[in-house]
Amino acid sequence: MLSCHRSNFNDAMRVIQDYSHTGLTLREHPIAFLRKDLAARSIVTCGEAMSARDGRWLMTAGLVLVRQMPGSAKRCDVSDDRG
């Protein structure tokens, strides 16, 4: 289970409230609050995924910005706290 450290909890809640009210935030990226736990699980940043060698299996986490339709399409654009 991923966790948000107690010191960041109020900041994370503000980001969640921003997204629920407006669909965006000018505060921290939501993934920033989980980055330490993601890194511990070998989940790479979007930038690391883009620079990985072809054919390498990896996991990344982020917010889906654009998804191709139909569901069989092979592309989606993802954003994380590192750009």
C-alpha positions as CSV (number, residue, x, y, z in Angstrom):
1,M,0.0,0.0,0.0
2,L,1.3,3.4,-0.9
3,S,1.3,6.0,1.8
4,C,1.6,9.8,2.2
5,H,3.9,10.8,5.0
6,R,2.0,12.6,7.8
7,S,3.9,15.8,7.4
8,N,2.6,16.0,3.8
9,F,-0.9,14.9,4.5
10,N,-2.5,18.3,4.7
11,D,-0.8,19.4,1.4
12,A,-2.0,16.2,-0.3
13,M,-5.5,16.8,0.9
14,R,-5.4,20.3,-0.5
15,V,-4.4,18.9,-3.9
16,I,-7.2,16.3,-3.8
17,Q,-9.7,19.1,-3.0
18,D,-8.3,21.2,-5.9
19,Y,-8.8,18.3,-8.3
20,S,-12.3,17.5,-7.0
21,H,-13.4,21.1,-7.3
22,T,-11.7,22.3,-10.5
23,G,-10.0,19.3,-12.2
24,L,-6.5,20.8,-11.7
25,T,-4.2,22.2,-9.1
26,L,-1.4,24.9,-9.0
27,R,0.1,23.1,-6.0
28,E,2.4,20.0,-6.0
29,H,1.7,17.2,-8.6
30,P,-0.3,14.4,-6.9
31,I,2.4,11.8,-7.7
32,A,5.0,13.9,-5.8
33,F,3.5,12.8,-2.5
34,L,4.0,9.1,-3.4
35,R,7.4,9.4,-5.2
36,K,9.5,7.9,-2.3
37,D,7.3,4.8,-2.1
38,L,7.1,4.5,-5.9
39,A,10.9,4.6,-6.1
40,A,11.2,2.0,-3.4
41,R,9.1,-0.3,-5.6
42,S,11.3,0.3,-8.7
43,I,8.5,2.4,-10.3
44,V,10.3,4.8,-12.6
45,T,9.5,8.4,-13.5
46,C,8.0,9.2,-16.9
47,G,11.3,10.7,-17.9
48,E,13.2,7.6,-17.0
49,A,10.7,5.5,-19.0
50,M,11.2,7.7,-22.1
51,S,14.9,7.3,-21.9
52,A,14.9,3.5,-21.3
53,R,16.2,1.3,-24.0
54,D,13.6,-0.2,-26.4
55,G,12.1,-3.5,-25.3
56,R,12.8,-3.0,-21.6
57,W,9.9,-3.9,-19.3
58,L,9.2,-1.3,-16.6
59,M,6.5,0.3,-14.5
60,T,5.7,4.0,-14.2
61,A,3.1,6.0,-12.4
62,G,1.4,9.3,-13.3
63,L,-1.8,11.0,-14.4
64,V,-3.2,10.0,-17.8
65,L,-3.5,13.2,-19.9
66,V,-4.6,11.8,-23.2
67,R,-5.8,8.4,-24.2
68,Q,-6.3,7.1,-27.7
69,M,-9.6,5.4,-28.5
70,P,-10.5,2.6,-29.0
71,G,-9.2,0.7,-26.0
72,S,-7.0,-1.4,-28.4
73,A,-4.9,1.7,-29.2
74,K,-1.2,1.5,-28.1
75,R,-0.6,5.1,-26.8
76,C,-1.4,7.3,-23.9
77,D,0.2,10.5,-22.6
78,V,1.1,10.4,-18.9
79,S,2.3,13.2,-16.6
80,D,4.2,12.8,-13.3
81,D,5.9,15.1,-10.8
82,R,9.1,15.2,-12.9
83,G,7.5,16.4,-16.1
